[in-house]
Amino acid sequence: MRLEVENFGPVSKASIETGKLTIFIGKNSTGKSYTAILMKALFTIMLKTLRHSFFLRFKEKYFENKIKEEIKVGLPAFFSTTNLDSLIKWGSKSLSIKFSDKWFNLEIEKEKDGECKVEFAISKEFYKDFENENIFHSFQKIPDMYYLPASRTGIFESYNVLAAAIINLAPSRIVFGRDIELPGVSPILSEFLSQILLFSRGIKKRKEEKSERVERIIGGEIVISSKKDRPQILFSQKNHKIPIERVSSGISELAPLILYLKYVIKDNDFLIIEEPEAHLHPSAIFELTKSLGFISKKVNLILTTHSDILLSAVSTLIKANKDKEAAKKFGILEDEILSINDVKVYLFDEEVKEIKVTEDGVPLDEFNKIRDEISDIYYMIDES
């Protein structure tokens, strides 16, 4: 999947091609989350329109018109606004977005106070992949994209109130698994909450090693109880169950990832995780990164992070290719080891730059520079 943007939100220019594991790093307010949400928004709009098109035998004119309509209305909604002009970088007169995959190519041009130009094309490979498929099998082949927002602990703390609001506003949509929109709540958060509610509504847990590996980090299991009017999320350890809002922040931060892996995500889907390292001890960050290495073999991961420990762990998993037997002695399994061809790292600054990943891993220049600056201040205090 490839994304190119100019003058979008805080991002002046970016050219991003995703790998099996894609990582966004950089200072606050440089556009990491903005770009990740843009990918989620465009993918969701494309997916929604693709699925509509199955029932219309891929009528491309309908497809093109529907995409244009969704871009103009749906894209701003993901950023809690009502018009595309507000997404143009401050001081710029226009924005440009190009989004492509093996099945489609989408281009958006928007001048401030001007028309939004949308060009869309379906590839021949798309028709080739689906020409002999029935609708059900076609739906299964198309990957989904899910987004785990930051501050997951805070969301769980207010989960009961928000869940009640969703059920009161749209009970039938919960039952039938349809999209839910909450007034004043972003589509990202609405989807996240509605997915949690759907976990106990006829969706069966799968035997998933991907979720089990993450659960080993927390020393227990995340389970769902549907005895009440809404699903209750619990942490289970040695037959003792605790409501998720009463557990440590490290457990509640990882709980959504575990639930998605158990109930929702299938192979080849995309999963965006904001700050997966949040509230975790450094040793747990290393264990989580190993689990993410394993998960990335089957699920396309996109991470935003401020953690040099996570990047150091990624480097260790890459370097483990040099001696897998030695890596095993240090608790690194072969299916957790990362290939340099599967890892993409992008530094967000004035412009977004790709960081070259080598056999020794990911260069930590950005973090080392800050560490050196702090160290200099430390010693200068002694000298003053």
C-alpha positions in Angstrom: 0.0 0.0 0.0 1.3 3.4 -0.9 0.4 6.9 0.3 1.7 10.3 -1.0 0.5 13.5 0.5 1.3 17.2 0.2 0.1 19.9 2.6 -2.2 17.7 4.5 -2.7 18.7 8.1 0.7 19.2 9.7 2.4 17.2 7.0 4.2 19.2 4.2 5.2 16.2 2.2 5.3 12.4 2.6 5.8 9.3 0.5 5.0 6.2 2.4 5.0 2.5 1.3 4.0 0.1 3.9 5.7 -3.2 4.8 4.6 -6.0 7.0 5.7 -3.8 9.9 5.6 -0.1 9.4 6.7 2.3 12.1 6.1 6.1 12.4 8.4 8.0 14.7 9.0 11.7 15.4 8.2 14.6 17.8 4.7 15.4 18.9 2.4 17.2 16.4 4.4 16.2 13.4 1.6 14.3 11.7 2.1 10.6 12.7 -1.4 10.1 13.9 -2.8 12.4 11.3 -1.2 10.2 8.6 -2.3 7.0 10.2 -5.9 8.2 10.5 -5.8 9.3 6.8 -4.8 5.8 5.8 -7.6 4.3 7.9 -10.1 6.8 6.5 -9.2 6.2 2.8 -9.0 2.5 3.3 -12.4 2.4 5.0 -14.0 4.6 2.3 -12.5 2.3 -0.4 -13.6 -0.8 1.4 -17.2 0.4 1.9 -17.5 1.4 -1.8 -15.9 -1.8 -3.0 -18.4 -3.9 -1.1 -21.3 -1.9 -2.5 -20.0 -2.4 -6.0 -20.1 -6.2 -5.6 -23.9 -6.0 -5.7 -23.8 -3.8 -8.8 -21.3 -6.0 -10.8 -18.5 -3.5 -10.4 -20.2 -0.6 -12.3 -17.2 1.7 -12.4 -19.2 4.9 -13.0 -21.2 4.2 -9.8 -18.0 3.4 -8.0 -16.3 6.6 -9.1 -19.3 8.8 -8.1 -19.7 7.0 -4.8 -16.0 7.5 -4.0 -16.2 11.2 -4.7 -19.3 11.6 -2.4 -17.6 9.6 0.4 -14.3 11.6 0.1 -16.1 14.9 0.4 -18.2 14.0 3.4 -16.6 10.9 5.0 -13.0 12.0 5.0 -13.4 15.2 7.0 -15.5 13.3 9.5 -12.6 11.1 10.5 -10.8 14.3 11.6 -13.9 15.7 13.5 -14.5 18.4 10.9 -17.1 19.0 8.1 -15.0 20.2 5.2 -11.8 19.3 3.4 -10.5 22.9 3.5 -9.8 22.6 7.2 -7.4 19.7 6.4 -5.2 21.8 4.2 -1.9 22.7 5.9 -1.9 26.1 7.5 -0.4 28.7 5.1 -0.9 26.4 2.0 -3.5 26.9 -0.8 -4.1 23.3 -1.7 -3.6 19.6 -0.7 -2.8 16.6 -2.7 -3.3 12.9 -1.8 -2.4 9.8 -3.7 -3.4 6.4 -2.3 -2.9 3.1 -4.1 -2.8 -0.6 -3.7 -2.7 -3.5 -6.2 -6.4 -3.2 -6.7 -6.9 0.6 -7.1 -5.5 4.0 -7.5 -7.0 7.1 -5.9 -6.0 10.7 -6.4 -7.4 13.7 -4.5 -6.7 17.4 -5.3 -8.3 20.1 -3.3 -7.7 23.9 -3.5 -8.9 26.1 -0.7 -12.5 27.3 -1.5 -12.3 25.3 -4.7 -13.8 22.0 -6.1 -12.5 18.7 -4.8 -11.1 16.7 -7.7 -11.1 13.0 -7.3 -9.8 10.5 -9.8 -10.2 6.8 -9.3 -9.3 3.7 -11.2 -9.7 0.0 -10.5 -6.8 -2.2 -11.7 -7.1 -5.2 -14.0 -5.8 -7.3 -11.2 -8.8 -6.5 -9.2 -11.2 -7.9 -11.8 -8.9 -10.9 -12.4 -8.9 -11.7 -8.6 -12.7 -11.5 -8.3 -14.2 -12.5 -11.7 -14.9 -16.1 -10.7 -15.7 -15.4 -7.1 -19.1 -15.3 -5.5 -20.0 -12.3 -3.3 -19.3 -14.1 0.0 -15.9 -15.3 -1.0 -15.0 -11.9 -2.4 -15.8 -10.2 0.8 -13.6 -12.7 2.7 -10.6 -12.0 0.4 -10.7 -8.2 0.8 -8.6 -7.2 3.8 -10.0 -4.9 6.5 -8.1 -2.2 8.4 -8.6 -1.6 12.1 -7.3 1.3 14.3 -6.4 1.1 18.0 -6.3 4.7 19.2 -4.0 6.1 22.0 -5.3 6.5 25.6 -7.0 3.1 25.5 -7.0 3.0 29.3 -9.0 6.2 29.4 -11.5 4.8 26.9 -12.0 1.7 29.1 -12.5 3.9 32.2 -15.5 5.6 30.4 -16.5 2.4 28.6 -19.7 1.7 30.5 -21.2 5.2 29.9 -20.2 5.2 26.2 -21.4 1.6 25.7 -24.8 2.5 27.1 -25.0 5.5 24.8 -24.3 3.3 21.7 -26.8 0.7 22.7 -29.5 3.3 23.3 -28.8 5.2 20.1 -28.4 2.2 17.8 -29.4 -1.2 19.3 -30.3 -2.8 16.0 -26.9 -1.8 14.5 -25.1 -3.6 17.4 -27.2 -6.7 16.8 -26.5 -6.8 13.0 -23.0 -5.5 13.2 -23.5 -2.4 11.2 -21.5 0.8 11.3 -22.3 3.1 14.3 -22.0 6.8 14.4 -22.1 8.7 17.7 -22.7 12.4 17.7 -19.5 14.3 18.7 -17.4 11.1 18.6 -14.9 10.4 15.9 -15.4 7.4 13.5 -12.2 5.9 14.9 -13.5 5.9 18.5 -17.0 4.9 17.4 -15.7 1.8 15.5 -13.4 0.9 18.4 -16.3 1.0 20.9 -18.8 -0.8 18.7 -16.3 -3.6 18.0 -16.0 -4.1 21.7 -19.7 -4.4 22.0 -19.9 -6.8 19.1 -17.4 -9.2 20.8 -20.2 -10.8 22.8 -23.0 -10.6 20.1 -22.7 -13.8 18.3 -19.0 -13.5 17.4 -17.1 -16.6 18.5 -13.6 -16.4 19.9 -11.0 -18.1 17.7 -8.1 -20.2 18.9 -5.5 -17.6 18.2 -1.8 -17.9 19.0 -1.4 -14.2 18.1 -3.5 -13.2 21.1 -2.1 -15.8 23.4 1.4 -14.5 22.9 0.3 -11.0 24.0 -1.6 -12.5 27.0 1.6 -14.1 28.2 2.9 -10.6 28.8 0.1 -9.7 31.2 0.1 -13.1 32.9 -3.6 -13.8 32.4 -6.4 -13.7 29.9 -8.8 -11.0 28.7 -12.3 -12.5 28.6 -15.8 -11.2 27.8 -18.9 -11.7 30.0 -22.3 -11.0 28.4 -24.5 -11.5 31.4 -25.5 -7.9 31.6 -27.1 -5.6 29.1 -23.7 -5.0 27.6 -20.5 -7.1 27.4 -18.2 -6.8 30.4 -14.5 -7.0 29.8 -12.6 -8.9 32.5 -9.0 -9.8 33.3 -8.9 -13.5 34.3 -5.9 -14.8 36.3 -6.0 -18.2 38.2 -9.8 -18.3 38.1 -10.0 -14.8 39.6 -11.8 -12.2 37.4 -11.3 -8.5 37.7 -13.3 -5.8 35.7 -11.0 -4.2 33.1 -11.5 -0.7 34.6 -9.9 -1.9 37.9 -6.7 -3.5 36.5 -3.3 -1.8 35.9 -2.9 0.6 33.0 -0.4 -1.8 31.3 -3.1 -4.6 31.2 -5.9 -2.3 30.0 -3.6 -0.8 27.3 -3.0 -4.3 25.9 -6.6 -5.6 26.3 -8.0 -4.1 23.1 -5.1 -5.6 21.0 -5.8 -9.0 22.6 -9.6 -8.7 21.9 -9.1 -7.7 18.3 -6.7 -10.6 17.7 -9.2 -13.0 19.4 -12.4 -11.9 17.8 -11.9 -9.6 14.8 -8.7 -9.6 12.8 -8.0 -12.2 10.1 -4.9 -12.9 8.2 -3.7 -10.2 5.7 -5.8 -7.5 7.5 -4.2 -4.2 8.5 -3.9 -3.0 12.1 -2.8 0.5 13.2 -1.7 0.8 16.8 -0.9 4.1 18.3 1.8 4.0 20.9 1.7 0.2 21.6 4.3 0.7 24.3 2.1 3.0 26.5 2.2 2.3 30.2 4.5 -0.8 29.8 7.7 -1.5 31.7 10.8 -1.7 29.3 11.0 -5.5 29.7 7.3 -5.8 28.7 8.0 -3.5 25.7 10.6 -6.0 24.5 8.2 -8.9 25.0 5.4 -7.1 23.2 7.8 -6.2 20.3 8.6 -9.9 20.0 4.9 -10.7 19.8 4.4 -8.0 17.2 7.2 -9.6 15.2 5.3 -12.8 15.2 1.9 -11.1 14.4 3.4 -9.2 11.5 3.9 -12.5 9.6 0.2 -12.7 9.2 -1.2 -9.2 9.9 0.1 -5.9 8.3 1.0 -3.7 11.3 1.4 0.1 11.3 2.7 1.6 14.6 3.2 5.1 15.9 5.7 5.3 18.7 7.9 7.6 20.9 9.8 4.6 22.3 13.5 4.1 21.6 13.2 0.8 23.5 10.6 -0.5 21.0 12.9 0.5 18.1 15.9 -1.1 19.9 13.8 -4.3 20.3 12.9 -4.2 16.5 16.7 -3.9 15.8 17.4 -6.9 18.0 14.8 -9.0 16.1 16.4 -7.9 12.8 19.9 -8.6 14.0 18.8 -12.1 15.2 18.8 -13.2 11.5 22.6 -13.3 11.8 22.5 -16.1 14.3 19.1 -17.6 15.1 20.5 -20.2 17.4 22.2 -17.6 19.6 19.0 -15.5 19.5 17.0 -18.5 20.8 19.3 -18.7 23.8 18.1 -15.2 24.7 14.4 -16.1 24.3 13.8 -14.9 20.7 11.9 -17.5 18.8 12.5 -17.9 15.0 8.9 -16.8 14.1 9.5 -13.5 16.0 12.6 -12.6 13.9 12.1 -9.8 11.5 13.5 -9.4 7.9 14.8 -6.0 6.8 12.6 -6.4 3.7 9.5 -6.4 5.8 10.2 -3.4 8.1 9.6 0.2 7.1 10.4 3.2 9.4 9.5 6.8 8.7 10.7 9.9 10.6 8.1 12.7 10.8 9.6 16.2 10.7 9.1 19.1 8.4 8.9 16.5 5.7 8.5 12.7 6.2 11.7 10.8 5.5 12.2 7.1 5.3 14.9 5.7 7.6 17.0 3.0 6.0 16.8 -0.3 7.9 20.0 -2.3 7.8 21.0 -5.8 8.9 21.9 -4.2 12.2 18.4 -2.8 12.6 17.0 0.7 12.9 19.4 3.7 13.4 18.4 5.6 16.6 20.0 8.9 15.6 16.9 10.9 16.4 16.7 9.5 20.0 20.4 9.6 20.5 20.6 13.3 19.7 18.0 14.1 22.3 19.7 11.8 24.9 23.0 13.6 24.2 21.4 17.0 24.6 19.9 16.0 28.0 23.3 14.5 29.1 25.1 17.7 28.1 22.7 19.7 30.3 23.3 17.3 33.2 27.0 17.9 33.1 26.8 21.6 32.4 24.8 22.0 35.7 27.8 20.6 37.5 30.2 23.0 35.8 28.1 26.1 36.3 
